[in-house]
């Protein structure tokens, strides 16, 4: 329908004005059970009566379908009256043009079950979602297009398939709108776009696509507090995302629109990444914030009410490259397996005083039963190289795997090196991890986390086969890095000692594509322990089919399947050491377990697995990571003149600093001289750099070149938190033995002109430690270099 037609239709249905915009807030009543939901000047209105939305996020893709009702009942018992549901585009269209809404993907059934439990639904269909999900929900096949920055833009290579996706969403879920008798009250357009871009024309195009497909409930957008104004348009209702300071969030909303105030994502905890400490979320501060929002007649959605588990290979990756754990427990009030405890009770107690006079909370449902499984052996194995398919792709130089129609998995690259002296093999990029072998003997690894793309090669008396086994872990789900093409990127060069680099050409490529649900090919297992990267098989007998947690702490890195279903990834570096195995996915009698381990289980003899009665979520073991040479990087600031000296303002607000003159260099250093609280710690929630027009510079190739200190034991205070685009986590210096000045050096990946910086202080209440007061900024070619 045209915009004008839609406005006339809304007027007939009794729409209201928010700000200067007439919003599509209701539709024609289609049946006696249809309702009217509108956005008034101060309240959400259901059939003309105020409705305060107490919502919680739950992703049906992260919860076994058999448990959807149980989790929804628990959400209702906590005091919530709505559930927020993401759709992940790639989950439903992994191969272009093939939509899947069956079984675990039955979004319409999830909405019906929510309605049956007395919950409204807020739908978030994307096309971009984020949510620590593979590529933020965008389908990998979009990356067959050659563009470097076309995703989430008006480029038709992206917008045309996005429109098709939204049309399909309308076909499937349009009948679930409140205006058609269903539970869907509102639908989100995109997600936190203000963190990515500022093209409001793009938002308008997506809004129109949703209108054209038949959505006639309110459409809205969300952004963090500091980005609310960046992409505001009057045609979309705006909500703010934050994990603290509701007053600031609501103030930002009041500045752009007149209407009810809503927090679109209130963070109850945080997600975990492999190799970092487990994140938690406080209870006292959260309950105060919930009470404050409700007292102010505000609405909210808890992110997450129930996190669940990112089963299969759907886990995403934090920028610049920190893969997310399979557990999505999130320290939510409803835990990974649906368990509740003190946090749930505190949230319920905070909400109870604000219930409607006739509203009474039901008791929470009982916990699902749990069982233990005695250790069982995985006595059969098959080497990964033997499991590779026979089909060979031949190419002069490796290209991203999307160009070969490979989605993800394991990829083998082989080329012949002539006889000659030792030297160095270097790839342009390796996404994500790769093990390099020469005539079957491992000689090194590539690791995109540290941009380690070189391996020393020994001398050869005769031609030798160089083989690279590459493992794709996860595509980045946030920022411009979502253009995350996997595989070995050429050119690949060999530089002999004392010689000149020359390309290695004429490669043979084979791939084990795990596709949408990580389906395994037929494997020829044999008795015995595998050597190197291998699949292992074993099993156990079960008299019951209850929940359990597979203990993977003695294994290395890889993937687990149970009865042919992919549970997800494991990595002994933690912090997660277990894998949640839901009871409905087991069967009485024999259950088969297959493990892909790329580095091999620790210890001798036949490897085993046991089922535990509780998860292990908080045991990081960085010493189990791939070997990494000790750093020899040294700081070189002596005699370097800062491009700017100044003081940040107190408080939690984002601050832009402009330099007197732009400076050019490949590296940037922030030197913190003291903190507002007088303590010896420095913290940064987010650090961006600005060009001469005040726009943020591209961060897709940034790394940490040097940092004087970071906390890694008591909390996740890693320096990468300062450039990952997430305001809710932060870099903080070590909590013992640290003192000012503190310095953080960024390598920008290439020479850039820097005209200023954007600093986001550590978020939280006033007085939180680590907020920097006096600082200096440096720009140069080599502020921190390898000695």
Secondary structure, DSSP 8 states (H G I E B T S, - for coil): --HHHHHHHHHHHT--EETTEE--------STT---EEE-SSSEEETTEEE--EEEEE-GGGS-GGGHHHHHHHHHHTT-SEEEEE--HHHH-SSTT----SGGG-HHHHHHHHHHTT-EEEEE--S---TTBGGGG--GGGGGS--SS-TTSS-HHHHHHHHHHHHHHHHHHGGGBGGGTSSEEEEE-SSSGGGT---HHHHHHHHHHHHHTT--SEEEEEEEGGGTTTT--TTSEEEEEESS-HHHHHHHHHTT--S--EEEEEESS---BTTS------SHHHHHHHHHHHHTT-EEEEEEEE--B--TT-B-EETTTEEB-SB--TT-SB-TTS-B-HHHHHHHHHHHTTS-TT-----------B--EEEEE--EEEEHHHHS-S--EEESS---GGGGT--SEEEEEEEEE-SB--EEEEEEEEESEEEEEETTEEEEEEEGGGTB-EEEE--BSS-EEEEEEEE----B-SSGGG----EEEEEEEEEETTS--EE---EEEEEEE-TTTT-------EES---SSEEEEEEEEESS--BEEEE-TTS-EEEEEETTEEEEEEETTSS--EEEE-GGG--SEEEEEEEEESS--SSSSS-EEEEESS-------GGGS-------EEE--TT---SEEEE--SSS--EEEEEEEEEEEEEEEEEE--BTT--S--EESEEEEE-TTS-B---TT-EEEEES----SSS---GGGGGSS-TTS-EE--SSS--S-EEEEEEEEEEEEEEEEEEE---SSTT-TTBB-EEEEEEES-SEEE-
